[in-house]
Amino acid sequence: MSEDAERQETEQRDAEQNRQDRPRTALEEVMREIEEAERRTDEERESRRGRGEAGEAGEAITPNTRAQEESHGD
């Protein structure tokens, strides 16, 4: 099979896959977005649990340099 024929076959396969994956209605699109958001939230929760970041405070952010210096040791 020539390189051009392979490329065309791959492009056709990819186009067909994209057509099948594309939601047919607005409701399908919304449901996919919800499922993706749930999956991302679950993954982020697992990631935080593994690294022990849950409940940690961030650094103080203020334009006051003195306050920044004082909070640096906290």
C-alpha positions in Angstrom: 0.0 0.0 0.0 1.4 3.4 -0.9 2.0 6.1 1.6 -0.8 8.3 0.1 -3.3 5.4 0.2 -2.4 4.7 3.9 -2.8 8.4 4.8 -6.2 8.6 3.1 -7.3 5.4 4.8 -6.2 6.8 8.2 -7.9 10.2 7.5 -11.2 8.4 6.5 -11.0 6.2 9.7 -10.4 9.3 11.8 -13.3 11.2 10.2 -15.7 8.3 10.8 -14.6 8.1 14.4 -15.2 11.8 14.9 -18.7 11.5 13.4 -19.5 8.7 15.7 -18.2 10.5 18.8 -19.9 13.8 18.1 -23.1 14.4 20.1 -26.3 14.4 18.0 -28.3 16.7 20.3 -27.7 19.5 22.7 -28.8 17.2 25.5 -26.1 14.7 24.6 -23.5 17.5 24.6 -24.6 18.7 28.0 -24.5 15.2 29.4 -21.0 14.6 28.1 -19.8 17.9 29.6 -21.3 16.8 33.0 -19.6 13.4 32.8 -16.3 15.0 31.9 -16.6 17.5 34.8 -17.4 14.7 37.3 -14.4 12.7 36.0 -12.1 15.7 36.3 -13.4 16.4 39.8 -12.8 12.8 40.9 -9.3 12.7 39.4 -8.4 16.0 41.1 -9.7 14.7 44.5 -7.6 11.5 44.1 -4.6 13.6 43.2 -5.0 15.9 46.2 -5.5 12.9 48.5 -2.3 11.2 47.2 -0.2 14.4 47.7 -1.7 15.4 51.1 -2.6 18.9 49.8 -6.2 19.0 51.1 -6.6 21.6 53.8 -3.3 23.3 53.4 -3.2 27.1 53.5 -1.6 29.1 50.7 0.9 31.9 51.0 -0.3 35.4 51.9 -0.6 37.7 48.9 -0.6 41.3 49.6 1.0 44.5 48.1 2.2 45.4 51.6 5.9 44.2 51.6 6.0 44.4 55.4 3.0 42.1 55.7 4.6 39.8 53.2 7.8 39.6 55.3 5.9 39.0 58.5 3.7 36.2 57.0 6.7 34.5 55.4 7.5 32.5 58.5 3.9 31.4 59.0 
